């Protein structure tokens, strides 16, 4: 089976300058995802899609292939679907494409393998990694501002914590495994199944604090 691991890593970033190259545990942030992809038994290839020569050099130095991404597909507003479409046209995976965000350094090869295995055994169109939402962040606890007044998002009455529904959120996503012949305009459409990950493995590096947290958690492994 030809399963391609795609790591989208443009050069620009907002919360952390040059985020994909930010040092973490003695190596650039992107290296952790490359290693997870290369160590996976399910992936035939680990390919970094980038517009940036320095990111490309770092990717090759850590063993990944590089797909040159056009500048027009590396803007802040570029939909991930367009990046995936470009990769599909260039890489032509036979069975599946697995999107691995480089901002998830605690995701491991085991996580990748288990998610891909679930894709094939379930017969689903896709599998996405998620984390359980803490009960105090669920819709029963969330509020919004209506002018200057707080209004509950969910008007459903709940007797207590045990009565609240269990919710899940995409954790980056660290992993999005999609059957190559079923990828449409919406990457999260169709028969999508969850791959539940622990919160400790689900750090999504967006701000400097996330990088500090990832450093701490990696040091404990």
Backbone as a chain_set.jsonl record, in Angstrom:
{"seq": "XXXXXXXXXXXXXXXXXXXXXXXXXXXXXXXXXXXXXXXXXXXXXXXXXXXXXXXXXXXXXXXXXXXXXXXXXXXXXXXXXXXXXXXXXXXXXXXXXXXXXXXXXXXXXXXXXXXXXXXXXXXXXXXXXXXXXXXXXXXXXXXXXXXXXXXXXXXXXXXXXXXXXXXXXXXXXXXXXXXXXXXXXXXXXXXXXXXXXXXXXXXXXXXXXXXXXXXXXXXXX", "coords": {"N": [[0.841, -1.188, 0.0], [0.481, 2.231, -0.791], [0.977, 4.702, 1.244], [1.081, 8.001, 2.024], [2.766, 10.249, 4.083], [2.112, 13.512, 4.811], [3.59, 16.53, 5.58], [2.806, 19.657, 6.291], [4.506, 22.627, 6.062], [5.028, 25.738, 6.102], [7.112, 28.683, 5.663], [6.553, 31.134, 6.979], [5.017, 32.407, 10.017], [2.82, 33.232, 12.774], [2.317, 33.405, 15.753], [4.749, 32.442, 16.815], [7.809, 33.404, 15.617], [9.121, 32.026, 12.635], [8.267, 29.427, 13.258], [8.243, 26.613, 12.657], [10.88, 25.968, 12.651], [11.693, 26.463, 15.158], [13.665, 25.915, 18.084], [13.448, 22.871, 19.883], [13.894, 20.687, 22.396], [16.517, 20.244, 21.561], [16.447, 20.079, 18.8], [14.972, 21.195, 15.651], [11.516, 22.189, 15.697], [9.963, 20.952, 13.647], [11.318, 18.582, 13.232], [10.5, 16.64, 15.052], [8.029, 15.738, 14.138], [8.741, 14.773, 11.633], [10.352, 12.612, 12.418], [8.426, 11.031, 13.664], [6.891, 10.358, 11.445], [8.762, 9.004, 9.786], [9.34, 6.859, 11.409], [7.041, 5.418, 11.402], [5.317, 2.423, 10.695], [3.304, 2.245, 8.901], [3.45, 4.24, 6.993], [4.662, 4.918, 3.774], [6.164, 6.976, 2.831], [7.557, 10.078, 3.984], [6.823, 13.311, 3.605], [7.659, 16.669, 3.298], [5.872, 19.543, 2.725], [6.654, 22.612, 1.56], [7.321, 26.148, 1.228], [9.65, 27.3, 1.781], [13.14, 27.67, 1.685], [14.926, 27.224, 3.862], [13.43, 25.706, 5.662], [13.074, 23.52, 4.017], [15.717, 22.593, 3.813], [16.168, 21.829, 6.471], [14.273, 19.8, 6.681], [15.235, 17.871, 4.855], [17.662, 17.327, 6.095], [16.834, 15.885, 8.275], [15.854, 13.624, 7.181], [13.518, 13.597, 5.607], [11.523, 13.69, 2.567], [11.111, 16.381, 0.217], [8.586, 18.533, -0.92], [8.197, 21.05, -3.123], [6.375, 23.886, -2.486], [4.16, 26.083, -4.108], [4.327, 29.678, -3.832], [1.858, 30.95, -3.713], [0.314, 29.153, -2.375], [1.023, 29.336, 0.227], [0.147, 31.299, 1.899], [-1.274, 33.116, 4.719], [-4.018, 32.812, 4.659], [-4.468, 30.603, 3.09], [-6.337, 27.756, 2.34], [-6.164, 24.543, 3.931], [-7.064, 22.485, 2.385], [-6.352, 23.171, -0.227], [-3.606, 22.912, -0.119], [-3.383, 20.187, 0.335], [-4.57, 19.248, -2.029], [-2.673, 20.039, -3.917], [-0.529, 18.436, -3.09], [-1.617, 15.888, -3.553], [-1.771, 15.868, -6.327], [0.896, 15.898, -7.025], [2.19, 13.838, -5.618], [0.621, 11.552, -5.727], [-0.666, 9.404, -4.019], [-1.55, 5.984, -3.542], [-3.338, 4.732, -1.799], [-3.809, 6.142, 0.715], [-3.588, 9.377, 2.257], [-1.838, 10.95, 4.795], [-2.136, 13.526, 6.899], [0.121, 15.332, 8.754], [0.53, 17.556, 11.148], [3.172, 19.823, 11.771], [3.218, 21.097, 14.163], [2.661, 19.487, 16.263], [4.446, 18.064, 18.326], [4.489, 15.973, 20.177], [3.124, 13.827, 19.291], [3.486, 10.484, 18.273], [5.172, 7.807, 16.421], [3.698, 5.507, 16.957], [1.132, 6.52, 17.447], [0.517, 7.452, 14.881], [0.525, 5.043, 13.403], [-1.565, 3.622, 14.647], [-3.766, 5.238, 14.071], [-3.859, 5.118, 11.252], [-4.241, 2.375, 10.894], [-6.785, 2.19, 11.991], [-8.206, 3.605, 10.079], [-8.164, 1.838, 7.878], [-9.271, -0.541, 8.892], [-11.796, 0.213, 9.701], [-13.127, 1.055, 7.465], [-13.789, 3.639, 6.965], [-14.018, 7.021, 5.579], [-12.199, 8.787, 6.544], [-9.914, 9.398, 9.311], [-9.509, 11.188, 12.237], [-7.41, 12.722, 14.643], [-8.283, 13.36, 17.989], [-8.994, 15.049, 21.106], [-10.353, 14.627, 24.354], [-12.649, 17.033, 25.464], [-12.191, 19.031, 28.285], [-14.528, 18.988, 30.97], [-15.224, 21.487, 32.018], [-14.879, 23.178, 29.916], [-16.792, 22.556, 28.138], [-19.851, 22.867, 26.167], [-21.842, 23.338, 27.989], [-20.718, 24.934, 29.879], [-19.72, 27.143, 28.614], [-19.841, 30.616, 27.725], [-21.04, 33.604, 26.119], [-20.583, 37.039, 25.069], [-23.253, 39.268, 24.994], [-23.675, 42.189, 23.952], [-22.977, 43.822, 26.824], [-23.572, 41.862, 28.518], [-23.378, 38.52, 29.86], [-24.188, 35.532, 28.217], [-25.444, 32.271, 28.128], [-24.088, 29.731, 26.027], [-25.157, 27.217, 25.547], [-28.343, 26.356, 26.186], [-29.405, 24.139, 27.315], [-30.515, 22.449, 30.155], [-28.456, 21.047, 32.671], [-28.021, 18.605, 35.133], [-25.687, 18.089, 36.583], [-22.084, 17.459, 36.596], [-21.84, 14.782, 35.719], [-23.953, 14.614, 34.047], [-23.39, 16.041, 31.828], [-22.684, 16.14, 28.307], [-20.121, 14.168, 26.691], [-17.551, 15.663, 24.965], [-15.489, 16.175, 22.036], [-12.468, 17.48, 20.643], [-10.612, 18.482, 17.773], [-7.152, 17.912, 17.833], [-5.227, 19.71, 16.752], [-5.12, 19.261, 13.748], [-3.244, 16.539, 15.126], [-3.06, 14.26, 13.621], [-4.453, 13.422, 10.525], [-5.922, 11.162, 8.711], [-6.654, 10.147, 5.501], [-8.542, 8.489, 2.996], [-7.244, 8.194, -0.198], [-8.808, 8.224, -2.524], [-11.153, 9.351, -1.748], [-11.101, 11.948, -0.981], [-12.481, 15.069, -0.637], [-13.772, 18.431, -1.168], [-14.159, 19.284, 1.43], [-12.225, 18.435, 4.037], [-13.052, 17.209, 6.309], [-15.409, 15.948, 5.895], [-17.923, 13.413, 5.133], [-17.64, 9.935, 6.133], [-16.239, 10.095, 8.996], [-13.975, 9.089, 11.442], [-13.02, 8.947, 14.949], [-9.757, 9.238, 16.403], [-8.71, 8.905, 19.461], [-6.64, 10.786, 21.531], [-4.385, 11.246, 24.328], [-4.389, 14.143, 26.472], [-1.843, 14.967, 27.182], [-0.315, 14.211, 25.034], [-1.146, 15.823, 23.085], [-0.375, 18.45, 22.647], [-0.503, 21.433, 20.903], [1.5, 23.429, 19.201], [1.382, 26.796, 19.198], [1.673, 29.263, 20.423], [4.314, 30.937, 22.347], [4.164, 29.865, 25.004], [3.128, 27.308, 24.556], [5.272, 26.058, 23.365], [7.076, 26.007, 25.498], [5.66, 24.32, 27.214], [5.61, 21.953, 25.704], [8.346, 21.405, 25.679], [8.772, 20.841, 28.376], [7.141, 18.543, 28.747], [8.31, 16.765, 26.941], [10.774, 16.447, 28.156], [10.175, 14.806, 30.248], [9.761, 12.349, 29.209]], "CA": [[0.0, 0.0, 0.0], [1.21, 3.494, -0.834], [0.416, 5.683, 2.169], [2.008, 9.129, 2.088], [2.658, 11.176, 5.198], [2.327, 14.878, 4.34], [3.868, 17.467, 6.666], [2.737, 21.004, 5.718], [5.353, 23.49, 6.898], [5.451, 26.952, 5.408], [8.156, 29.414, 6.377], [6.017, 32.204, 7.826], [4.133, 32.041, 11.126], [2.399, 34.411, 13.528], [2.558, 33.399, 17.206], [6.176, 32.218, 17.046], [8.519, 33.618, 14.356], [9.806, 30.859, 12.067], [7.857, 28.416, 14.236], [8.593, 25.234, 12.314], [12.305, 25.791, 12.908], [11.969, 26.826, 16.551], [14.343, 24.817, 18.784], [12.688, 22.127, 20.878], [14.586, 19.458, 22.774], [17.767, 20.074, 20.843], [16.244, 19.957, 17.35], [13.866, 22.066, 15.241], [10.171, 21.672, 15.961], [9.49, 20.073, 12.574], [12.025, 17.297, 13.264], [9.744, 15.669, 15.857], [6.994, 15.16, 13.272], [9.436, 13.978, 10.623], [10.761, 11.359, 13.044], [7.222, 10.214, 13.853], [6.518, 9.831, 10.137], [9.749, 8.032, 9.321], [9.285, 5.676, 12.266], [5.764, 4.734, 11.229], [5.316, 1.234, 9.843], [2.206, 2.363, 7.945], [3.739, 5.228, 5.966], [5.713, 4.583, 2.815], [6.959, 8.18, 2.613], [7.303, 11.258, 4.81], [7.108, 14.401, 2.676], [7.408, 18.017, 3.814], [5.434, 20.52, 1.733], [7.075, 23.92, 2.06], [7.713, 27.21, 0.308], [10.806, 27.956, 2.399], [14.381, 26.901, 1.492], [15.52, 26.82, 5.132], [12.613, 24.59, 6.141], [13.394, 22.388, 3.144], [17.03, 22.073, 4.218], [15.996, 21.136, 7.755], [13.519, 18.571, 6.409], [16.146, 16.897, 4.245], [18.671, 16.962, 7.092], [16.242, 14.921, 9.205], [15.465, 12.411, 6.472], [12.253, 13.682, 4.875], [11.479, 14.217, 1.214], [10.589, 17.75, 0.176], [7.733, 18.934, -2.028], [8.201, 22.512, -3.238], [5.017, 24.425, -2.528], [4.097, 27.421, -4.704], [4.134, 30.766, -2.87], [0.429, 31.276, -3.577], [-0.293, 28.172, -1.471], [1.692, 29.456, 1.52], [-0.333, 32.507, 2.575], [-1.998, 32.879, 5.976], [-5.414, 32.442, 4.39], [-4.553, 29.439, 2.2], [-7.01, 26.602, 2.951], [-5.378, 23.314, 3.931], [-7.543, 21.654, 1.272], [-5.572, 23.495, -1.415], [-2.275, 22.324, 0.085], [-3.574, 18.749, 0.138], [-4.823, 19.019, -3.46], [-1.371, 20.15, -4.591], [0.241, 17.237, -2.751], [-2.224, 14.743, -4.239], [-1.43, 15.921, -7.751], [2.334, 15.686, -7.197], [2.67, 12.621, -4.962], [-0.262, 10.479, -6.192], [-0.743, 8.232, -3.134], [-2.487, 4.984, -4.053], [-4.374, 4.345, -0.843], [-4.168, 7.131, 1.722], [-2.717, 10.497, 2.584], [-1.916, 11.218, 6.228], [-1.685, 14.879, 7.194], [0.782, 15.4, 10.058], [0.898, 18.942, 11.406], [4.463, 19.899, 12.456], [3.042, 21.757, 15.459], [2.278, 18.457, 17.248], [5.701, 17.32, 18.519], [4.365, 14.851, 21.098], [2.539, 12.717, 18.561], [4.55, 9.522, 18.002], [4.939, 6.833, 15.342], [2.62, 4.611, 17.391], [-0.133, 7.203, 17.2], [0.29, 7.456, 13.434], [0.188, 3.683, 12.972], [-2.887, 3.246, 15.146], [-4.781, 5.998, 13.331], [-3.958, 4.571, 9.894], [-4.869, 1.06, 11.023], [-8.223, 2.397, 12.196], [-8.768, 4.011, 8.795], [-8.351, 0.69, 7.004], [-10.141, -1.558, 9.491], [-13.148, 0.742, 9.874], [-13.755, 1.333, 6.18], [-14.201, 5.042, 6.953], [-13.379, 7.918, 4.625], [-11.081, 9.442, 7.209], [-9.742, 9.296, 10.76], [-8.866, 12.399, 12.744], [-7.044, 12.656, 16.058], [-9.04, 14.278, 18.834], [-8.771, 14.974, 22.543], [-11.599, 14.894, 25.075], [-12.75, 18.401, 25.967], [-12.459, 19.071, 29.732], [-15.946, 19.286, 31.188], [-15.439, 22.905, 32.296], [-14.83, 23.903, 28.653], [-17.876, 22.071, 27.301], [-20.857, 23.869, 25.828], [-22.663, 23.645, 29.158], [-20.021, 25.922, 30.698], [-19.286, 28.283, 27.812], [-20.716, 31.788, 27.668], [-20.626, 34.635, 25.171], [-21.064, 38.378, 25.402], [-24.329, 39.884, 24.223], [-23.466, 43.54, 24.458], [-22.149, 43.739, 28.02], [-24.115, 40.793, 29.354], [-23.003, 37.145, 29.565], [-25.304, 34.668, 27.828], [-24.997, 30.886, 27.952], [-24.122, 29.193, 24.666], [-26.04, 26.053, 25.535], [-29.431, 26.583, 27.133], [-29.876, 22.861, 27.831], [-30.228, 22.304, 31.587], [-27.723, 19.861, 33.088], [-28.094, 18.444, 36.589], [-24.34, 18.118, 37.147], [-21.002, 17.072, 35.69], [-22.106, 13.467, 35.133], [-25.038, 14.771, 33.088], [-22.906, 16.784, 30.667], [-22.222, 15.263, 27.221], [-18.679, 14.108, 26.442], [-17.246, 16.307, 23.697], [-14.124, 15.985, 21.551], [-11.954, 18.542, 19.777], [-9.421, 18.13, 17.004], [-5.963, 18.348, 18.573], [-4.239, 20.282, 15.845], [-5.047, 17.904, 14.283], [-1.947, 15.876, 15.046], [-3.15, 13.261, 12.555], [-5.67, 13.342, 9.723], [-5.691, 10.104, 7.728], [-7.733, 10.199, 4.524], [-8.422, 7.625, 1.831], [-6.865, 9.059, -1.313], [-9.854, 8.311, -3.55], [-12.393, 9.898, -1.189], [-10.85, 13.292, -0.478], [-13.286, 16.074, -1.318], [-13.493, 19.825, -0.849], [-14.143, 19.393, 2.886], [-11.399, 17.344, 4.539], [-13.693, 16.596, 7.475], [-16.739, 15.477, 5.493], [-18.046, 11.971, 4.935], [-17.578, 9.034, 7.284], [-15.016, 10.457, 9.72], [-13.899, 8.404, 12.733], [-12.056, 9.573, 15.856], [-8.646, 8.559, 17.065], [-8.629, 9.69, 20.694], [-5.311, 10.881, 22.115], [-4.301, 11.875, 25.636], [-4.082, 15.575, 26.452], [-0.388, 15.142, 27.294], [0.281, 13.964, 23.72], [-1.913, 16.624, 22.138], [0.04, 19.853, 22.639], [-0.461, 22.046, 19.578], [2.356, 24.598, 19.406], [0.9, 27.991, 18.509], [2.227, 30.406, 21.14], [5.533, 30.595, 23.094], [3.876, 28.998, 26.145], [2.963, 25.938, 24.061], [6.62, 25.538, 23.14], [7.603, 25.712, 26.828], [4.95, 23.142, 27.713], [6.108, 20.8, 24.962], [9.705, 21.137, 26.171], [8.636, 20.207, 29.691], [6.587, 17.204, 28.604], [9.313, 15.921, 26.286], [11.842, 16.169, 29.11], [9.698, 13.783, 31.176], [9.623, 11.059, 28.509]], "C": [[0.882, 1.246, 0.0], [0.485, 4.507, 0.036], [1.453, 6.778, 2.357], [1.721, 9.967, 3.333], [3.034, 12.565, 4.725], [2.473, 15.819, 5.529], [3.862, 18.877, 6.075], [3.478, 21.997, 6.606], [5.826, 24.702, 6.109], [6.465, 27.717, 6.259], [7.634, 30.455, 7.341], [5.149, 31.64, 8.935], [3.857, 33.285, 11.948], [2.834, 34.377, 14.989], [4.018, 33.265, 17.586], [6.888, 32.426, 15.715], [9.259, 32.355, 13.915], [9.527, 29.611, 12.912], [8.342, 27.017, 13.9], [10.069, 24.919, 12.52], [12.682, 26.132, 14.342], [12.623, 25.651, 17.28], [13.466, 24.195, 19.86], [13.428, 20.831, 21.177], [15.836, 19.193, 21.959], [17.643, 19.9, 19.336], [15.108, 20.888, 16.939], [12.514, 21.383, 15.446], [9.729, 20.657, 14.912], [10.123, 18.691, 12.636], [11.242, 16.238, 14.029], [8.665, 14.987, 15.012], [7.622, 14.324, 12.172], [9.828, 12.619, 11.206], [9.566, 10.441, 13.283], [6.782, 9.596, 12.531], [7.462, 8.761, 9.635], [9.715, 6.747, 10.139], [8.009, 4.881, 12.131], [5.91, 3.535, 10.301], [4.256, 1.323, 8.747], [2.517, 3.316, 6.791], [4.876, 4.759, 5.066], [6.667, 5.754, 2.613], [6.59, 9.233, 3.639], [7.773, 12.462, 4.004], [6.728, 15.733, 3.313], [7.05, 18.931, 2.652], [5.759, 21.908, 2.253], [7.425, 24.869, 0.925], [9.066, 27.796, 0.688], [12.082, 27.119, 2.259], [15.007, 26.42, 2.8], [14.748, 25.659, 5.752], [12.921, 23.343, 5.319], [14.726, 21.759, 3.522], [16.928, 21.287, 5.528], [15.267, 19.818, 7.558], [14.436, 17.496, 5.823], [17.187, 16.419, 5.254], [18.154, 15.921, 8.066], [15.587, 13.75, 8.48], [14.194, 12.455, 5.663], [12.486, 14.047, 3.416], [10.888, 15.625, 1.273], [9.769, 17.946, -1.096], [7.697, 20.455, -2.051], [6.771, 23.014, -3.402], [5.029, 25.816, -3.147], [3.781, 28.483, -3.655], [2.657, 31.086, -2.658], [-0.313, 30.279, -2.703], [0.335, 28.23, -0.079], [1.303, 30.738, 2.251], [-1.094, 32.14, 3.845], [-3.397, 32.329, 5.721], [-5.563, 31.226, 3.484], [-5.247, 28.272, 2.893], [-6.12, 25.364, 2.891], [-5.813, 22.398, 2.796], [-6.734, 21.912, 0.013], [-4.165, 22.91, -1.328], [-2.336, 20.812, -0.151], [-3.783, 18.431, -1.339], [-3.52, 19.086, -4.248], [-0.532, 18.9, -4.336], [-0.303, 16.006, -3.462], [-1.815, 14.699, -5.705], [0.037, 15.602, -8.007], [2.798, 14.318, -6.691], [1.889, 11.371, -5.357], [-0.232, 9.253, -5.261], [-1.821, 7.273, -3.612], [-3.632, 4.724, -3.087], [-4.773, 5.45, 0.129], [-3.128, 8.231, 1.821], [-2.93, 10.831, 4.046], [-1.294, 12.574, 6.498], [-1.141, 14.922, 8.62], [1.231, 16.84, 10.287], [2.217, 18.993, 12.186], [4.388, 20.561, 13.823], [2.618, 20.785, 16.557], [3.481, 17.563, 17.557], [5.587, 16.113, 19.439], [3.626, 13.665, 20.496], [3.678, 11.789, 18.099], [4.207, 8.628, 16.802], [3.8, 5.884, 15.693], [1.26, 5.248, 17.136], [-0.477, 7.179, 15.711], [-0.164, 6.078, 12.967], [-1.223, 3.292, 13.413], [-3.998, 3.987, 14.408], [-4.965, 5.444, 11.924], [-4.604, 3.187, 9.921], [-6.372, 1.198, 11.205], [-8.902, 2.807, 10.891], [-9.093, 2.79, 7.949], [-9.309, -0.345, 7.593], [-11.584, -1.088, 9.604], [-13.883, 0.904, 8.553], [-14.202, 2.772, 6.034], [-13.504, 5.819, 5.849], [-12.14, 8.562, 5.235], [-11.073, 9.177, 8.695], [-9.002, 10.538, 11.211], [-8.568, 12.239, 14.234], [-7.776, 13.747, 16.828], [-8.619, 14.092, 20.287], [-10.097, 15.29, 23.229], [-11.57, 16.308, 25.651], [-13.01, 18.355, 27.469], [-13.873, 19.573, 29.995], [-16.199, 20.781, 31.408], [-15.273, 23.778, 31.057], [-15.918, 23.431, 27.688], [-18.925, 23.141, 27.08], [-21.729, 24.252, 27.012], [-22.032, 24.731, 30.023], [-19.645, 27.185, 29.935], [-20.337, 29.379, 27.776], [-20.155, 32.76, 26.642], [-21.165, 35.979, 25.63], [-22.153, 38.808, 24.441], [-24.376, 41.332, 24.686], [-22.502, 43.474, 25.635], [-22.604, 42.619, 28.953], [-23.617, 39.432, 28.9], [-24.255, 36.322, 29.277], [-24.753, 33.262, 27.609], [-25.102, 30.462, 26.491], [-25.14, 28.064, 24.543], [-27.097, 26.236, 26.611], [-29.983, 25.29, 27.721], [-29.548, 22.734, 29.31], [-29.518, 20.984, 31.887], [-27.72, 19.8, 34.607], [-26.727, 18.552, 37.243], [-23.335, 17.617, 36.134], [-21.293, 15.748, 34.985], [-23.164, 13.539, 34.044], [-24.586, 15.467, 31.809], [-22.428, 15.82, 29.573], [-20.701, 15.29, 27.091], [-18.423, 14.662, 25.04], [-15.78, 16.076, 23.324], [-13.747, 17.142, 20.636], [-10.753, 18.023, 19.0], [-8.199, 18.692, 17.717], [-4.863, 18.826, 17.63], [-4.721, 20.362, 14.401], [-3.641, 17.328, 14.15], [-1.908, 14.891, 13.893], [-4.49, 13.405, 11.84], [-5.385, 12.366, 8.59], [-6.898, 10.023, 6.802], [-7.487, 9.213, 3.388], [-8.244, 8.508, 0.59], [-7.985, 9.25, -2.324], [-11.155, 8.898, -3.023], [-12.215, 11.322, -0.66], [-11.63, 14.305, -1.315], [-12.891, 17.477, -0.908], [-13.421, 20.063, 0.656], [-13.385, 18.189, 3.44], [-12.046, 16.598, 5.693], [-15.114, 16.12, 7.171], [-16.741, 13.961, 5.379], [-18.01, 11.198, 6.236], [-16.233, 9.244, 7.985], [-15.04, 9.812, 11.098], [-12.846, 9.061, 13.616], [-10.906, 8.647, 16.22], [-8.339, 9.403, 18.293], [-7.218, 9.62, 21.268], [-5.374, 11.531, 23.485], [-3.963, 13.355, 25.487], [-2.577, 15.817, 26.47], [0.325, 14.912, 25.968], [-0.285, 14.911, 22.658], [-1.535, 18.098, 22.112], [0.174, 20.34, 21.203], [0.292, 23.368, 19.719], [1.885, 25.755, 18.537], [1.511, 29.254, 19.097], [3.486, 29.977, 21.896], [5.281, 29.683, 24.288], [3.732, 27.545, 25.72], [4.323, 25.281, 23.842], [7.272, 25.169, 24.474], [6.96, 24.454, 27.405], [5.434, 21.88, 27.008], [7.51, 20.417, 25.425], [9.657, 20.398, 27.503], [8.152, 18.768, 29.55], [7.569, 16.253, 27.93], [10.436, 15.546, 27.26], [11.464, 15.067, 30.094], [9.587, 12.412, 30.525], [10.881, 10.222, 28.706]], "O": [[1.895, 1.308, 0.698], [-0.506, 5.101, -0.387], [2.572, 6.515, 2.797], [0.579, 10.341, 3.597], [4.162, 12.78, 4.281], [1.587, 15.897, 6.381], [4.829, 19.26, 5.417], [3.119, 22.186, 7.768], [6.906, 24.683, 5.519], [6.644, 27.42, 7.441], [8.207, 30.646, 8.413], [4.61, 30.54, 8.818], [4.573, 34.28, 11.837], [3.624, 35.215, 15.423], [4.482, 33.882, 18.545], [6.608, 31.7, 14.761], [9.933, 31.703, 14.713], [10.436, 28.846, 13.234], [8.81, 26.303, 14.787], [10.465, 23.754, 12.561], [13.858, 26.095, 14.702], [12.189, 24.511, 17.119], [12.826, 24.896, 20.643], [13.57, 19.976, 20.303], [16.176, 18.04, 21.696], [18.632, 19.605, 18.665], [14.348, 21.334, 17.798], [12.399, 20.16, 15.375], [9.178, 19.612, 15.257], [9.538, 17.723, 12.15], [11.312, 15.057, 13.69], [8.422, 13.79, 15.161], [7.091, 13.272, 11.814], [9.651, 11.59, 10.553], [9.67, 9.225, 13.126], [6.349, 8.444, 12.495], [7.028, 7.731, 9.119], [10.025, 5.672, 9.626], [7.898, 3.787, 12.683], [6.548, 3.623, 9.252], [4.3, 0.569, 7.776], [1.911, 3.211, 5.724], [5.905, 4.271, 5.533], [7.833, 5.561, 2.269], [5.454, 9.282, 4.111], [8.966, 12.621, 3.747], [5.613, 15.901, 3.805], [7.825, 19.079, 1.707], [5.211, 22.34, 3.267], [7.775, 24.453, -0.179], [9.576, 28.683, 0.003], [12.097, 25.963, 2.68], [15.561, 25.321, 2.848], [15.346, 24.736, 6.305], [13.016, 22.242, 5.861], [14.853, 20.535, 3.55], [17.524, 20.22, 5.673], [15.603, 18.822, 8.199], [14.406, 16.344, 6.256], [17.551, 15.243, 5.267], [18.936, 15.153, 8.626], [14.851, 12.973, 9.088], [13.813, 11.442, 5.076], [13.509, 14.635, 3.067], [10.248, 16.004, 2.254], [10.192, 17.579, -2.193], [7.22, 21.081, -1.104], [6.057, 22.624, -4.325], [5.837, 26.654, -2.745], [3.052, 28.219, -2.699], [2.249, 31.451, -1.555], [-1.457, 30.528, -2.323], [0.2, 27.291, 0.706], [2.038, 31.209, 3.119], [-1.507, 30.994, 4.022], [-3.895, 31.489, 6.471], [-6.686, 30.855, 3.142], [-4.785, 27.834, 3.946], [-5.403, 25.159, 1.911], [-5.007, 21.613, 2.296], [-6.453, 20.981, -0.742], [-3.601, 22.47, -2.33], [-1.439, 20.237, -0.767], [-3.233, 17.454, -1.846], [-3.293, 18.275, -5.146], [0.097, 18.369, -5.251], [0.471, 15.168, -3.926], [-1.547, 13.632, -6.255], [0.39, 15.099, -9.074], [3.698, 13.712, -7.273], [2.425, 10.263, -5.328], [0.188, 8.175, -5.683], [-2.891, 7.705, -4.04], [-4.769, 4.517, -3.51], [-5.964, 5.673, 0.346], [-1.953, 8.038, 1.511], [-4.067, 10.98, 4.493], [-0.086, 12.758, 6.348], [-1.846, 14.592, 9.573], [2.206, 17.291, 9.685], [2.366, 18.271, 13.172], [5.374, 20.587, 14.56], [2.258, 21.206, 17.657], [3.531, 16.422, 17.098], [6.507, 15.296, 19.481], [3.515, 12.614, 21.128], [4.702, 12.255, 17.598], [3.108, 8.689, 16.252], [3.022, 5.498, 14.821], [0.339, 4.582, 16.661], [-1.619, 6.919, 15.331], [-1.133, 5.964, 12.217], [-1.981, 2.703, 12.642], [-5.057, 3.415, 14.149], [-6.094, 5.311, 11.45], [-5.424, 2.868, 9.061], [-7.145, 0.421, 10.645], [-10.036, 2.408, 10.625], [-10.173, 2.708, 7.365], [-10.079, -0.961, 6.855], [-12.502, -1.908, 9.602], [-15.114, 0.894, 8.516], [-14.915, 3.106, 5.088], [-12.531, 5.351, 5.258], [-11.163, 8.846, 4.541], [-12.085, 8.783, 9.276], [-7.979, 10.901, 10.63], [-9.375, 11.691, 14.985], [-7.874, 14.891, 16.386], [-7.973, 13.106, 20.644], [-10.87, 16.119, 22.748], [-10.579, 16.721, 26.253], [-13.961, 17.701, 27.898], [-14.353, 20.481, 29.315], [-17.254, 21.293, 31.034], [-15.496, 24.987, 31.122], [-15.954, 23.867, 26.538], [-18.9, 24.192, 27.72], [-22.291, 25.346, 27.05], [-22.722, 25.377, 30.812], [-19.287, 28.192, 30.546], [-21.541, 29.122, 27.794], [-18.964, 32.746, 26.334], [-22.072, 36.057, 26.458], [-21.993, 38.721, 23.224], [-25.027, 41.662, 25.677], [-21.338, 43.111, 25.465], [-22.07, 42.46, 30.05], [-23.447, 39.199, 27.703], [-25.25, 36.405, 29.999], [-23.711, 33.09, 26.976], [-26.071, 30.786, 25.805], [-25.88, 27.975, 23.564], [-26.786, 26.266, 27.802], [-30.912, 25.32, 28.528], [-28.388, 22.9, 29.685], [-29.934, 19.928, 31.41], [-27.455, 20.793, 35.285], [-26.622, 19.063, 38.358], [-23.666, 17.379, 34.973], [-21.023, 15.605, 33.792], [-23.268, 12.637, 33.212], [-25.316, 15.483, 30.818], [-21.83, 14.789, 29.883], [-20.068, 16.313, 27.351], [-18.999, 14.193, 24.058], [-14.941, 15.815, 24.186], [-14.594, 17.709, 19.946], [-9.972, 17.221, 19.511], [-8.218, 19.841, 18.16], [-3.715, 18.388, 17.717], [-4.735, 21.463, 13.851], [-2.937, 17.601, 13.178], [-0.869, 14.701, 13.26], [-5.536, 13.498, 12.483], [-4.693, 12.7, 7.629], [-8.028, 9.851, 7.258], [-6.372, 9.107, 2.877], [-9.006, 9.449, 0.37], [-8.104, 10.32, -2.92], [-12.151, 8.948, -3.745], [-13.09, 11.84, 0.034], [-11.464, 14.388, -2.532], [-11.807, 17.692, -0.367], [-12.698, 20.951, 1.107], [-13.848, 17.055, 3.325], [-11.64, 15.483, 6.022], [-15.919, 15.918, 8.08], [-15.704, 13.311, 5.509], [-18.309, 11.732, 7.304], [-15.224, 8.647, 7.611], [-16.01, 9.966, 11.841], [-11.894, 9.659, 13.115], [-11.073, 7.432, 16.328], [-7.774, 10.49, 18.179], [-6.67, 8.536, 21.466], [-6.306, 12.281, 23.778], [-3.336, 13.768, 24.511], [-2.09, 16.76, 25.847], [1.455, 15.368, 25.791], [0.056, 14.81, 21.48], [-2.3, 18.917, 21.604], [0.875, 19.736, 20.392], [-0.231, 24.32, 20.298], [1.974, 25.709, 17.31], [1.828, 30.197, 18.374], [3.713, 28.78, 22.073], [6.1, 28.808, 24.567], [4.163, 26.644, 26.439], [4.497, 24.091, 24.104], [7.943, 24.142, 24.575], [7.637, 23.624, 28.012], [5.643, 20.851, 27.651], [7.823, 19.233, 25.547], [10.408, 19.449, 27.727], [8.707, 17.868, 30.18], [7.657, 15.081, 28.295], [10.98, 14.444, 27.186], [12.341, 14.459, 30.709], [9.346, 11.418, 31.21], [10.964, 9.104, 28.197]]}, "num_chains": 1, "name": "protein.A"}
